[in-house]
Amino acid sequence: MESQEIIEAAKKRLPVVYDGTVYKEILEYILWFDSNRNKQRSVVLLDQNGHTTVRVLASKISLAENV
């Protein structure tokens, strides 16, 4: 997902998919630099039960369809 899509999904608390699993919403959008000084983007996702979070690369998520 692109930055603007991530921001809109987070604001609207839309569900997203990562690695075949549907997550309830995006809690955080993080910009950071890796050891080679390359800019990276990641997000913190909340699971469907609302108890567990996972941090993943933003490029690996997509909006959930029909959820």
C-alpha positions as CSV (number, residue, x, y, z in Angstrom):
1,M,0.0,0.0,0.0
2,E,1.1,3.6,-0.6
3,S,1.5,6.1,2.1
4,Q,-1.8,7.9,1.5
5,E,-3.7,4.6,1.4
6,I,-2.2,3.6,4.7
7,I,-3.1,6.9,6.3
8,E,-6.7,6.7,5.1
9,A,-7.0,3.1,6.2
10,A,-5.6,3.9,9.7
11,K,-8.0,6.9,10.1
12,K,-11.0,4.9,9.0
13,R,-9.9,1.8,11.0
14,L,-10.2,-0.4,8.0
15,P,-9.2,-4.1,8.1
16,V,-6.1,-5.1,6.3
17,V,-4.5,-8.4,5.1
18,Y,-0.9,-9.4,5.8
19,D,0.4,-12.9,4.8
20,G,-3.1,-14.2,4.3
21,T,-4.4,-13.1,7.7
22,V,-6.9,-10.3,8.2
23,Y,-6.1,-7.8,10.9
24,K,-8.6,-5.5,12.6
25,E,-6.8,-2.2,11.9
26,I,-3.6,-0.3,11.5
27,L,-2.4,1.2,14.8
28,E,0.8,2.9,13.8
29,Y,2.6,3.9,10.6
30,I,6.4,4.1,11.0
31,L,9.0,5.6,8.8
32,W,12.6,4.5,9.6
33,F,16.1,4.1,8.1
34,D,17.8,0.7,7.8
35,S,21.5,0.1,8.4
36,N,22.2,1.1,4.8
37,R,20.4,4.5,5.4
38,N,17.5,3.5,3.1
39,K,14.1,4.7,4.1
40,Q,11.7,1.9,5.1
41,R,8.0,2.0,6.0
42,S,6.3,-0.3,8.4
43,V,2.9,-0.6,10.2
44,V,1.7,-2.0,13.5
45,L,-1.4,-4.1,13.0
46,L,-4.0,-5.2,15.6
47,D,-5.3,-8.7,15.4
48,Q,-9.0,-9.5,15.2
49,N,-9.3,-10.2,18.9
50,G,-7.8,-6.8,19.8
51,H,-5.1,-8.4,22.0
52,T,-2.0,-8.9,19.8
53,T,0.0,-6.5,17.6
54,V,2.5,-7.3,14.9
55,R,4.9,-4.9,13.1
56,V,5.3,-5.6,9.3
57,L,6.7,-3.9,6.2
58,A,4.0,-1.6,4.8
59,S,4.6,-2.9,1.3
60,K,3.3,-6.3,2.4
61,I,-0.2,-5.3,3.4
62,S,-3.4,-4.7,1.4
63,L,-6.9,-3.7,2.2
64,A,-9.2,-6.5,3.2
65,E,-12.0,-7.2,0.7
66,N,-15.6,-7.8,1.9
67,V,-14.8,-7.9,5.6
